[in-house]
Amino acid sequence: MPEYPGPIAPALFPDSALAVALGAVSGGGSSRSGVRGCRKLRWGIRKITLSCKGNTSTSYKDPNHAGIAGGKAGRFFFAPKYDSVKVAWKLKNKENATTLTLQLFRAGEATPIWSRVLDAGEAAAEKLDRKWDGSFPDAEWVSFPAHLVTVEHSPYKLKAIAGANREDRYEVRWTYFDVLIHSIDLTWGGRGLIPPGNRGDIDGLYRHRTQKAEKAINNALGLQAQPNGVLDPADHYEVKLPCNQFTNWMYDMEDGNAQRKTTLWLNHEKQWGDGPRIPLVAKIYLASADGGGIHAGDSAKALGGAKFLWDWESVDQIAGLGAAGHGPPVTAFLTDSLEYLRTDGNCPPGSTNCHEDHGGKRGGAKKVFARLDAVSASSTACATRVWATFEQAMLTGPYAGCVGVMFQPSRIALDTYKVTVYAPPDAGGGGPAALDRAVTADTLRADYPSLPSGASGVFEILREIRIRYVRKSAAVEEALLASIGDEYRRAGVVLDWGTPAARAADEARLAANFQAWFTAWLAAPDAKAQNSVNATRARFEALDQLQAGTGADTAFGFIVQSWEAVVRPTLLDSIREYVLVKPRLFNPPLRAYTEWLRTPGHTSANNDQFMFPFYRGLSAGKKAKVDEIFERKRTAAGLQNKAEYESALADAGVQMARLIAQSLLLDIGVHGMIVFHVETPVAFRQIDGSIVAPNSDTGGLSPSTSAQWSGRGSVHLIFLPETVPPAGDPKYTVPVTSVIKHEAGHNLYLCHAPAASHAAGGPKNQAPGACKYLHDQTDLLCLMNYDQRSDHLCGYCNLKLRGWGTVGQGEDGTKPGPIDGGLVKLWQDAAQNRNP
């Protein structure tokens, strides 16, 4: 394989017309003596060399000499405008020298790019009168606008031709030299290179937020670079795109529904357009004669019009599915889908990044590299390696010796990019065009093992969602947040739960404002809560709702009056009627009551001291008679039964929890989602002052309030403990962690999935509105169903969360949706997602 620099064969430098003409001149008398027929010893050139910093070039005389091997060994090179080169020659019979012509050739051209005729005295000096820096001010070739030898046209041949009275075998000698790239450092360009002004590919709703996030991403990535800004090829760079937008209408979750307003794909596109912009700058070092490298300064002009190839490759996601923790069904679905047009020649061979047909930037018109005007003199599209680009370095100015691109990866999560910038091979290595081949990056590197290049580590695109998990107090058993985050991270979504300090601050903020927010919302609930709160307002205790009058942390949301306390007067009246009013020939209750009144201190004003113990002591049959009276009086008074009362209070508690969580989200003042966790909406204060918190009859509620913020914030309510209560006791027997996983999916545009069938027959806990067309139809354990065995997101959900375009998937699985973005349908049958 070609070394850098490439080999030199004599054919690289064909004879020029001037050399042929000079060769036709026959030897004769000295043109300077003026005396004809005076025979002098003929003279000639023994050798010509270049030397600098202890290195000397080789002189050649045989036009059919053996080729010079590739690589730097035995080659002479220097950095123009930095190194000073001695140009010297040795003559035979130098005292008889006439004229000596120096000619400079670039590879592949027969006409010299520069020549100089030395007179007899200059020739006899056997060296140029001053050292050479690689420049030739009288050059007229347009390829050398800086009048300087450049990397672009290396290698070079310096030829010495003897004039009149020469000896034929000493007529010509020549030597070769190179202008080479020593090394390339790929560095961060910095946020200052991001063009100012509004991005046309970003919706106005998100424009300010996206551009602010884009700068923050560049700052974070810059901190990961080495002190001199150089990227480490072994590093892994997580490019986290803040995507705090949430479902605000039920049809947002159903991509193909004809009534759909928005979708995850569409909103993700509105927020991030063609992807984040990350300026990358390659610092080019010229090879100095001492073996080191020199960057910038006047030497940068020696880069000339050299074209540097910017290339990208991606990690094989299919190969890593098992290591990512995906089970067999998800692995199978993703494998089929990631194979789509993987080898069509329009993308890096083998890339599994999201194809443009599904909303990504692989294989289509949208490119990963864009021109970075401040650090690129010109751009040239590759003819074959169409995903890559050739960029010309800057020769002057603040970025002299640099070449850059605006790296703009896709917005699709889990797409990966490793960026490499290659020096152009010289003529002996085939020139820049030799890199423009549709081969893998590994093949390219193997074909040019010593070609200088600079490479980044792997950029991995992620979607970042800000979630604040807030418990009412430490009495609430904590969810396993890491488990939730692990599942979504497999889908390319990073759930940012905040630092422990931030979480503590959120809970302190909640505690400090809880009573005030409660009081305000109880007095004036929003329209969504109005009916339930207005009907139950009198039953909420007015003070100390944070600790419910206990002076200790509470795991429930609010303290309300128990049903027994509400109906106690009615029950007392019912017992009185049974004891006093109901006519009987024989009335032992009345006789017992009369006897009770004879005790000092007992009066009709405090007769409840008699009535309630009396009621509790009745036989079942007699107690039923009292209950009949009570039901009549309760109904007449419009009082609810116990189940209705407690259900109404629980509903009101859910709404009050939503309003307080909403207040907390607004008070924090950032886009994101609040997960507010209490273990049951309300607890009931009994007649004796004790508090009873029943098992929750409500699992999770989501989404709830995001519509009023155009989907930029959401509240997610949880009313369960993490430790599952005894089987058969509560309605919900799943841990909070599982509920949050499920409800978070709804916030992030995922709809319900069909449940698996149990051995007993039929689906268990089938979720309402389950859509088989928006889930892998062969994987019925997607956690978006109600089957409590389900613990993972199916393959379809994984791709949707990444930001793949699932639009166009109709309600019936075939018809296109109203907003399709020109995308190819993502099928719930993975086999249909393979290469067409």
PAVEX-356058 format. One record per residue (C-alpha): x, y, z. Coordinates in steps of 0.2 Angstrom, whole numbers, plus 5000, padded with zeros to 4 digits. Layout:
N
XYZ
...
This chain:
836
500050005000
500650184997
501750265010
501750445013
502550525003
502250414989
503550334978
504550434965
504750354948
505750444934
504050454924
503350574936
504550704928
504550694909
505950794900
505550974896
505751054879
507051164886
508051014892
507950944875
508551104867
509951124878
510450944875
510550984856
511851124859
513651054855
515151084865
516351214858
517451364862
517151464877
515851594873
516651704886
518451694879
518151784863
519551674856
519051544843
519951374843
520651394860
520351224867
520051214885
519551064896
517751024896
516851054912
515250974919
514150944934
514550804945
513050814957
511850934964
511150924982
509951014994
510451025013
509651085029
509851045047
511050905044
510050825030
510650815012
509650754997
510250634984
510950684967
510450584952
511150564934
510350414926
508650454918
508150274921
508650264939
507750144950
506150214958
506250294975
505250204988
503850284997
503950355015
505150485022
506650375024
508050445012
506950585006
507350765008
505950885014
505851055022
504551185027
504551335015
504751505023
505351415039
506851315034
508351385025
509051265012
510751265005
510751234986
512451164981
513351074967
514951004962
515851034946
517250954936
518451074929
517451214937
518751344931
518151314914
516251324918
515251434907
513351444912
512351334923
510451324922
509351284937
507651214933
506251174946
504851044941
503250994949
502750814947
501850774931
502350924922
503650934908
503851124909
504851194923
503951304936
505451414939
507251424931
508751524933
510351544922
511951574932
513451644924
515251564924
515651644941
514051594949
514251424942
516051404948
515451454966
514651284967
513151354977
511851484977
512451644985
511051634998
510051505006
508351464999
506651465008
505651384994
505051534986
505351594968
504751774966
504751774947
503551624945
502151654933
501151494936
499451514942
499651354952
500851444963
500051614967
501151634983
502751604972
503151464984
503351274982
501851194990
501151034997
499851034983
501150994969
502450894979
503650804975
504850924966
506350894955
507751024955
508851004939
510551074935
511051094916
512851134911
513051254897
514351274883
515951174883
515151044894
515650864894
514150764889
514150644903
514250784915
512850884907
511450854919
511150814937
509550824947
508850794965
507150774972
506350854987
504650854995
503450985004
502550875016
501250875030
501950825046
500350795056
498650855059
497850905075
495950895075
495251025088
493651105094
493251265084
492351345098
490651425099
491351585092
491351505075
489451475075
488751605063
487651735071
485851765067
484351655067
484351475060
483151455046
482951275050
482251305067
480451345072
480251515080
479551435095
481151355099
482451465090
483151555105
483151405116
483951295103
485351415099
485751435117
485851255120
486951235104
488251345112
488051255129
488451095119
489951165112
490551225128
490351055136
491150965122
492651085123
492951045141
493150865136
494550915124
496450905129
497151065136
497751125119
496051085112
496550925102
495250795101
495650625108
495250485096
494950365110
493650485118
491750465118
490750625116
488950625121
488050765111
486550785122
485150885113
483950965126
482250905120
481050965134
479450945124
477950835129
476350765123
474950895125
473550805116
473050625116
473250615097
475050665098
475450485103
474550415088
475650455074
474450405060
472850475067
471950585055
471550705069
473450715075
474050895077
475950855080
477150715082
478750685091
479650685074
478850845069
479250935085
480950865086
481250935069
480551105073
481751115088
483351045081
483151065062
484650985053
485550955069
486751045081
488151145074
489951095080
491351185072
492951075070
494651145065
496151045059
497851125063
499051075049
500851055053
502151065039
503650945040
505251035044
506950975039
507350925057
505850805057
504750915067
503151005062
502851195060
501051275060
500451435054
501451585050
502151625032
502451435030
500551405030
500651475012
501551315007
499951225009
499351304993
497751224986
497951064995
496250974997
496050895014
494750755015
493450765029
492650595031
491450515044
491050345049
489850275062
489850135075
488949975070
487449985081
486849815076
488449735083
488149825100
486349785103
486649645114
487949745125
486649885126
485549765136
484149735123
483249575123
482949455108
481349535102
482049715102
483649655095
482749575080
481649725077
483149855077
484249745067
482949735053
482649925054
484449975055
484849875039
483849995029
484950045013
486450005023
487549965007
486850074993
488450174991
487750334997
488350325014
489850265023
489850075020
489049985034
488350135043
486850105053
486450285057
484650335053
484350355035
483650515027
482050415022
481750405041
482250575046
484150555048
485650615038
486250455030
486150425012
485250575006
485450755001
485750815019
487550815023
488550805039
489850935034
489551115029
490751245023
491551345038
491951505029
493151575042
494251415041
494051345024
494651435008
493551324997
492551164996
492351034983
491150894984
491750714982
491250624967
491150454974
491350464993
489750574992
489550595011
491350665013
492050835007
493650915001
494151075010
495651195006
496551265021
496751445025
498451525020
498351685028
497451775042
497051715060
496651535054
498251525043
498751335042
497051275047
495551195038
493851175046
492051115043
490451145052
490050975058
488250955059
487650785064
485850725063
484650755077
484350575079
484750495095
486050355095
486750405078
488650405080
490050495070
491950475070
492650625060
494350605052
495250735041
496650665029
498050755022
498050735003
499250604996
500550674984
500750624966
501650464970
500250414981
498950454968
498450624974
496850684983
495750584970
496450424977
495450454993
493850484984
493250294984
491750214991
492750105003
492650085022
493650205033
494650055039
495050015021
495550195017
496750195033
497450025028
497850085010
498750245017
499450195033
500650335035
499650475028
499450605041
497750625048
496750695063
495350605071
493950635084
493250505096
491550445093
490150575094
488550495100
486950595098
485750585113
484050665117
484050745135
482450765145
482450865161
481450775174
481250835192
480750685204
479950765219
479250675234
478150765246
479350715260
480550585265
479150475271
478750435253
479750275248
480950325233
480750255216
482250175208
482750315196
484250225189
483250085183
482050205174
483550295166
484350135160
482850085150
482650255141
484550275138
484450115128
483350215116
484550365116
483550465128
484450535144
483350575158
484150715168
483550695186
484650825192
485950815205
485550765223
485850945228
484551005215
483350875221
483550925239
483251105234
481651055224
480950965239
481351115250
480551235238
479051125238
478951115257
479151305259
477751345247
476551195249
475351275261
475251435251
474951345235
473651235243
472751385250
472751475233
472151325223
470851265235
470051445234
470151455215
470551295206
470751295187
469451235175
470051055175
469951045194
468451155197
467051035198
467950905209
468751035221
467151145223
466150995228
467450945241
468251105247
467451105264
468150935268
470050985266
470851045282
471351225281
473051215290
474651125289
474351015274
476250985272
476250885288
474450865291
474450925309
475650775314
477250875315
478050735305
478350695286
476850615278
476750505263
475050555257
474550715248
473250795259
472250775275
470350775273
468850745285
468350565286
466650505280
466250455298
466650625304
465550705290
464050595293
464250585312
462850705316
461650615304
462150445312
461850525329
460150575324
459850405317
460250325334
459250445343
457750405332
457950225335
458150255354
456850395357
455650415343
455250245336
453650185345
453850015354
452749925367
454349875375
455849995372
457449935381
458450065372
457450205379
457450125396
459350115396
459450295390
458350355404
459350265416
460950345409
460250515411
460050485430
461950485431
462650655437
463350755422
462450665409
461250775399
460350775382
461650895377
463050765378
462050615375
463150565360
464150485375
462750365376
462150345358
463850295350
464350165362
462550105362
462550085343
464249995343
463549865356
462049825346
461749655338
461949645319
460149635316
459749785327
461249885320
460449855303
458849945309
459850095314
460750095297
459050095288
458650255297
460350325293
460250285275
458550375274
459250525283
460850525273
459950515257
458750655262
460250765267
461050735250
462550655259
463650525249
463950355254
465650305260
466350245244
465650395234
466350515247
468050435247
468150425228
467650605226
468950665239
470350555231
469850635214
469950805221
471650765229
472350715213
471850875205
472550975220
474250875218
474250925200
474051105203
475351105217
476551015205
476151135192
476551275203
478251195208
478651175189
478251355186
479251415201
480751315196
480651405180
481351285167
480651185153
480451005159
479350885168
478950865187
478650695194
477650725210
477650575221
476450535235
475850365240
473950405240
473050565236
472150595252
472150525270
470650535282
470650605299
469550505310
468350555324
469650515337
470950615328
471950475321
472450475302
472050335290
472950335273
472050195262
472950105248
472950215233
471550175220
472550285207
474150235199
474950375188
474250525179
475050585163
475050695153
474050825163
474551005161
475751025146
474551095134
474451265142
476351275139
476351215121
477051055126
478651125134
478251065152
477250925160
476650865176
476750675180
475850615196
476150455205
475150385219
475850225224
477250155235
478850075228
478549915239
477049825232
475649805245
474949635249
474249545233
472349575231
472249725243
472449875232
471949905214
473749935208
475049805213
476549875203
478049975210
478150155207
479750135196
478750035184
477350165183
478550305180
479350205166
477550185158
476950365161
478550445156
478250355139
476550445137
477350605141
478650575127
477250535114
477150345116
475450265115
474750115124
475249945118
474249775117
474549665131
475249485130
473949335132
474149235148
474049045149
472349065157
471749145141
471449325135
472449485138
472549545156
472349725160
472149775142
472649965141
471350075134
471650135116
473050015113
473750025095
474549875088
475149975073
476250085083
477249945092
478149795087
476749675084
477849525088
478349595105
476849595117
477849645132
478149825128
478049915145
476750035137
475449905140
474549855156
475349685158
476349695174
477649575167
478249695154
479849785158
480549855142
480149965127
479849875111
480849905096
479650025088
479550135103
481450135104
481550205086
480150325089
481050395105
482650415095
481750535084
481450415069
480050475058
478650365062
477350485054
476450415040
475950255049
474050255047
472750205060
472450045050
474350015047
474250065029
473550235025
474750385026
474550515040
474250695036
475950755041
477250635033
478750745029
479050645014
479650505025
479650315022
478450225033
479150135048
478249975049
477749885065
478249725056
480149745056
480349635041
479649775030
480949895036
482349805028
483249865012
481849884999
